[in-house]
Amino acid sequence: MNREIDVRNILPATRVPTLILHRTAERVIDVEHARYMAQRIPGAKLVELPGEDHVAFLGDQGSILDEIEQFLTGRRHAHEPERVLATVLFVDIAGSTARAATLGDHSWRELLETFYARVREVLHQYRGREINTSGDGFLATFDGPARAVRCASAIRDTVRSLNLEVRCGLHTGECELVGNDVAGIAVHTGARVAALAAPGEVLVSQTVRDLVAGSGLVLEEYGTYTLKGVPNEWRLFRAAD
């Protein structure tokens, strides 16, 4: 029924501001139809958008809403990336290269799978969120820094039964949400803190130390360091065994 509607003769009679949006690769109606309408409606504005979805609420809805807002108000809302306050935990296996060379590829892969399984069990207990794994590393986030520190210590103790030692680093700050991943300077800071830890150590930034005051955690002064790529000097603290 929609295809039988013919409005070609009345297009020139349109006397209201008109915005025509069309996705150039859309699979139902060819973009030439939109161009035809724009040529015949006085003062019409045609915006061709990338994409192939016919229905407006599928695909990239943001671009459509931006164009409508610009058309109606004369300006476009600035999009701020979604950010959350979180504690990031980096876990890295110490001496992994030498261990992998000793065990061989197959045995090392099996050990890694067991390692990740153990880490995930502990992470679940402390309500952490797994972000990703990379090689022999593990990144997770927490909405509470004290739980994050306790989780790191529990992971360290748990994987010792596998004859593995880990380095753990934690920092709390605003993280940008990128799909299921996190990004931003807070994530870089956590990674740099972990890189300074010795095997079996859990290091935290001063930010974490300050936030967990009164939690009962014992954090020992570790020193002041310059973190590569991160502004300023940072006081670090070591979680007691």
Secondary structure by P-SEA (a helix, b strand, c coil): ccccccccccccccccbbbbbbccccccccaaaaaaaaacccbbbbbbbbccccccccccaaaaaaaaaaaaccccccccccccbbbbbbbbbcaaaaaaaaacaaaaaaaaaaaaaaaaaaaaaaccccccccccbbbbbbccaaaaaaaaaaaaaaaccccbbbbbbbbbcbbbbcccccccaaaaaaaaaaaaccccbbbbcaaaaaaaccccccccccbbbbccccccbbbbbbccc
